[in-house]
Amino acid sequence: MANHIFILAAVMSIAGVFGGLINYYQMTQEREDDAALPRCIVMGIGAAFLVPVILFFVQSDLITEIRDDPSRLLIYTGFCLIVAIASRLVLTSTPKRILREAMAARTQVEDMQHELRIMQEELLPLLDTETEQETDLDDNAGPMEPEELDIAASKVLKTLGVGRHIYRSMAGLCREAGADETTIQKSLNVLVSRQLAGRLNTRKGIRWYLTEKGRRALDIMV
């Protein structure tokens, strides 16, 4: 009985070492790792010694059958070698898969946060337009004379205030104002500097909108 157990232990040890060596030479040596070989051998031996437990759970009599038929020791050795080789796949693929899934989830969260920020920026001017302001507490309620703007800027301001779209594209402004892009851009810069208009980076590109202060100035002009 003792000799039988000693033989099985020796078989598992040898199979574990051999399986660890196979795993080591199958690994891609992307960087120097002095502990790679000992780690592979230890993992192989540890996995090989789990074979009796696996056979017990599957209700196999292979261990006892080896005493009556020594040829079955070859089957047991091959089984230990397979488990030793598979140890690296089980112990390394799972952490890599978890890390890969975690990185993918992090990327999705970052994309959702970015889209949420864009939606928030798009909604803020709309909420500001639809919210009633208290004149005594509003910083934008100061006097605004239409004479402070030149003809081109006044025309762009009126163009921003008309139409069914709150966020206007450069092409649409040029078309409705009947001016080239350079002139419209200069006028928009003036309006933005005076807080009469705002610029927003949306998913469809840069859009321009009329601020609450710009709407008050537009009411005075009209």
C-alpha positions in Angstrom: 0.0 0.0 0.0 2.8 2.4 0.9 4.7 1.5 -2.2 1.5 2.2 -4.3 1.1 5.6 -2.7 4.8 6.4 -3.2 4.5 5.5 -6.9 1.5 7.7 -7.4 3.1 10.6 -5.6 6.2 10.2 -7.7 4.2 10.1 -10.9 2.2 13.2 -9.9 5.5 15.1 -9.0 7.2 14.1 -12.3 4.1 14.9 -14.3 3.7 18.3 -12.5 7.3 19.2 -13.2 7.1 18.2 -16.8 3.8 20.0 -17.3 5.3 23.1 -15.7 8.2 23.0 -18.1 5.8 22.7 -21.0 3.9 25.7 -19.8 7.1 27.7 -19.3 8.3 27.1 -22.9 4.9 27.8 -24.3 4.8 31.2 -22.6 5.6 34.3 -24.7 8.7 35.7 -23.1 7.8 39.4 -23.6 9.9 40.5 -20.6 12.4 39.0 -18.2 10.8 37.2 -15.3 13.1 35.2 -13.1 10.3 33.6 -11.2 8.4 32.3 -14.3 10.0 28.9 -14.3 9.6 28.1 -10.6 6.1 29.4 -10.7 5.1 27.2 -13.6 6.7 24.1 -11.9 4.9 24.8 -8.6 1.6 25.3 -10.5 2.1 22.1 -12.4 2.9 20.0 -9.3 0.0 21.5 -7.4 -2.5 20.8 -10.2 -1.1 17.2 -10.6 -1.7 16.5 -6.9 -5.4 17.5 -7.4 -5.9 14.6 -9.7 -6.9 12.2 -6.9 -9.5 14.7 -5.7 -10.9 15.0 -9.3 -11.1 11.2 -9.6 -12.9 11.0 -6.3 -15.5 13.5 -7.4 -16.1 11.7 -10.7 -16.3 8.4 -8.8 -13.4 6.8 -10.8 -11.6 3.7 -9.5 -8.5 4.4 -11.6 -6.2 4.6 -8.5 -7.2 1.2 -7.1 -7.2 -0.4 -10.6 -3.5 0.5 -11.0 -2.6 -2.1 -8.4 -4.2 -4.8 -10.4 -3.3 -3.5 -13.8 0.0 -1.6 -13.9 -0.6 -0.5 -17.5 -3.2 1.9 -16.1 -0.4 3.8 -14.5 0.3 5.2 -18.0 -3.3 6.5 -18.2 -2.9 8.1 -14.7 0.4 9.7 -15.7 -1.2 11.1 -18.9 -4.1 12.5 -16.9 -1.7 14.2 -14.4 0.2 15.7 -17.2 -2.9 17.1 -18.9 -4.0 18.7 -15.6 -0.6 20.1 -15.0 -0.5 21.7 -18.5 -4.0 23.0 -18.1 -3.1 24.7 -14.8 -1.6 27.7 -16.6 -4.6 28.1 -18.8 -7.0 28.0 -15.8 -4.9 30.2 -13.5 -3.8 32.8 -16.1 -6.7 33.1 -18.5 -9.3 33.9 -15.7 -7.5 36.9 -14.4 -6.8 38.2 -17.9 -10.4 37.7 -18.8 -11.5 39.6 -15.7 -9.0 42.4 -16.4 -10.2 42.6 -20.0 -13.8 42.8 -19.0 -13.0 45.4 -16.3 -11.2 47.6 -18.9 -14.1 47.3 -21.3 -16.5 48.2 -18.6 -14.4 51.2 -17.6 -14.3 52.4 -21.3 -18.1 52.1 -21.5 -18.5 54.1 -18.3 -16.1 56.8 -19.6 -18.0 57.0 -22.9 -21.3 57.3 -21.0 -19.9 60.0 -18.8 -18.7 61.9 -21.9 -22.1 61.6 -23.6 -23.8 62.7 -20.3 -21.6 65.8 -20.2 -22.4 66.6 -23.8 -26.1 66.2 -23.1 -25.9 68.4 -20.0 -24.1 71.1 -22.0 -26.8 70.9 -24.7 -29.6 71.1 -22.2 -28.3 74.0 -20.1 -29.0 76.7 -22.7 -32.5 75.3 -23.3 -33.3 75.2 -19.6 -32.0 78.7 -19.2 -34.3 79.9 -22.0 -37.4 78.2 -20.6 -36.7 79.3 -17.0 -38.2 82.6 -15.8 -35.6 84.9 -14.5 -35.9 87.4 -11.5 -34.7 90.7 -12.8 -33.3 91.9 -9.4 -31.1 88.8 -9.1 -30.1 88.2 -12.7 -26.6 89.2 -13.6 -27.5 89.4 -17.3 -30.3 91.9 -16.7 -28.1 95.0 -17.2 -28.9 97.5 -19.9 -28.1 96.5 -23.4 -28.3 99.0 -26.2 -28.5 97.7 -29.8 -26.2 100.5 -30.9 -23.3 98.8 -29.2 -23.3 96.1 -32.0 -22.3 96.7 -35.6 -24.6 95.9 -38.5 -23.1 92.5 -39.1 -23.2 91.4 -35.5 -26.8 92.6 -35.1 -27.8 90.7 -38.2 -26.2 87.5 -36.8 -27.9 88.1 -33.5 -31.3 88.3 -35.2 -30.5 85.2 -37.2 -29.8 83.3 -34.1 -33.1 84.3 -32.6 -35.3 83.2 -35.5 -36.0 79.7 -36.9 -37.1 76.5 -35.2 -33.7 75.4 -34.1 -32.1 76.6 -30.8 -28.6 75.4 -31.7 -27.5 76.8 -35.1 -24.8 75.5 -37.4 -22.3 77.7 -39.2 -23.7 76.7 -42.6 -27.3 77.5 -41.6 -26.2 80.9 -40.2 -24.3 81.8 -43.4 -27.3 80.7 -45.5 -29.9 82.7 -43.6 -27.7 85.8 -42.9 -26.5 85.9 -46.5 -22.8 86.3 -45.5 -19.6 84.4 -45.8 -18.2 82.2 -43.0 -15.4 84.6 -42.1 -17.9 87.5 -41.5 -20.2 85.3 -39.5 -17.3 83.9 -37.4 -16.2 87.5 -36.5 -19.7 88.5 -35.6 -20.1 85.3 -33.5 -16.9 86.0 -31.7 -18.2 89.5 -30.8 -21.5 88.1 -29.5 -19.8 85.4 -27.5 -17.4 87.9 -25.9 -20.4 90.0 -24.9 -22.2 86.9 -23.6 -25.0 87.4 -26.2 -24.3 84.1 -27.8 -22.8 80.8 -26.8 -20.8 78.0 -28.5 -21.3 74.3 -27.9 -19.5 71.2 -29.1 -22.2 68.7 -29.8 -22.1 65.2 -31.3 -22.9 66.7 -34.7 -20.2 69.4 -34.5 -20.0 73.0 -33.2 -23.3 74.8 -32.7 -24.2 78.3 -31.7 -27.1 79.5 -29.6 -28.6 82.7 -28.2 -28.1 83.3 -24.5 -30.7 84.9 -22.2 -28.8 88.1 -22.3 -28.8 87.9 -26.1 -32.6 87.4 -26.1 -33.1 90.6 -24.1 -30.9 92.5 -26.5 -32.8 91.1 -29.4 -36.1 92.2 -27.8 -34.8 95.7 -27.5 -33.7 95.7 -31.1 -37.1 94.5 -32.3 
